[in-house]
Amino acid sequence: MNRAQEIKTAWARIAPFYDPVAGDKEAHKILRNPIEHTEEISQALEHIRLIDRSTHGTVSRLNYQFCFEPCLWQRSGEAVLQARALQQIATWCDAQPQADSMLRDVVVRHTFDPRHSFAPPQHVPSEGFHFLVIRFAYQELLMLSARALVELLTGRLDGNAWELLATADNTGQVRGEAPRLLRQLLGRMLTSEAFHPLISKENPLRQLCQRSKWFDKATESYGGGITSFEVALSYSGQDFAIAHELGHCLATQSFELRFDEECAADLAGFGLYALSWGWRDEILEECPLGQASRISLGPTWFFYTAKLLYTVRTLLSRRWYRLGLNPWSIGLLDEDMTELSFIVARWESSEAAVQHYLAEVQRRGAVNNPGDYFVVRNLVRSMDAFLYALEGWIEDIPEEDILFVEKLVRDNPY
């Protein structure tokens, strides 16, 4: 059995715990058809070859040849995420070869789990492999929250948030109704326990939108393309999430407390993420910030979206309780809230580490643009104001919508 087949076999044994369509042949035909993704997979693999050449053959030295086995990739996005993980692994091991043994056999797996109970990726060691499990729901959380912030700041989905952040002085204030993209994100969170990628029944979010005046525009197409603001935040946030999970491979010492282990993975992740900053230049070329400030976007958006998810679930749970309902029934409260609370608490202890690594990358040649401080300050103020406004927006959700969601999940659990 070759290495790629070993990986597939090892993953198949644990996949049912992470992916609702694992082992479903029909699902693989519909959702994981490698023929439809041939060109994009080839491009991702060529990028891995580029990483190998650029890091003096580090990818080959670490025995990642299994990445080029056709049977390993059935969707282009998974191969792309593997390449992004290897950007960090190869850059780190090229500079510090003593880490080679710790960063071998890392394999990204994408799942179609739509539930937002705990969206961030997970490091799952199994049978000698380090699986990085990245859920469909996580990319949705990163992108919809960024688009909602663009809408809130500019009044439109295709507005120039960067320009506003560079010129406005009132970004710490939020007025008006909840952004439509936030309504979509909330609707997806609330109905995810009733949604399955392969169930042919009407999408539960659409059912909610069709009968609700609060959610009625959440699934409409508003025009306008993806902005550079959304690209910069969602790409950077996901890249740091990958760096944190890779940090678990480096933080190998024993820890008495899970919190301490996660903090150690953060510290290692900062190093992996910051050292590999040059690989993101092309993706972030429209971001007006200098290199050092761009690097801060990754951990900032990672921790912010985790805090956003934690805050939303807490506020929605309170409304459920006040109506005499059980928030556990729709996935608002579960053991994953503890994991999210860890992320929120870790941010305070990690800010000093972020500054340390920003100083390090500046020493290596990264620079800040003259107006960067003003833009970053306004971005942070806007994010804080967004979080502060959540309580009012969630209180505005009609009671009949909450009761409908409760019935929807009860009648259609997946």
ABEGO torsion letter per residue (X at the ends): XBAAAAAAAAAAAAAAAABAABGBAAAAAAABBAAAAAAAAAAAAAAAAAAAAAAGGAAAAAGAAAAABAAABABAAAAAAAAAAAAAAAAAAAABAAAAAAABGBBBBBBABABAABABBBBBBBGGBBBBBBBAAAAAAAAAAAAAAAAAAAGBAABBAAAAAAABAAAABBBEBBBAAAAAAAAAAAAAAABBAABABBBAAAAAAAABAAAAAAABBAEEBBBAAAAAAAAAAAAAAAAAAAAAAABABBBABAAAAAAAAAAAAAAAAAAAAAAAAAAAAABABBAAAAAAAAAAAAAAAAAAAAAAAAAAAAAAAAAGBBAAAAGABBAAAAAAAAAAAAAAAAAAAAAAAAAAAAAAGBBBBAAAAAAAAAAAAAAAAAAAAAAAAAAABBAAAAAAAAAAAAABBX
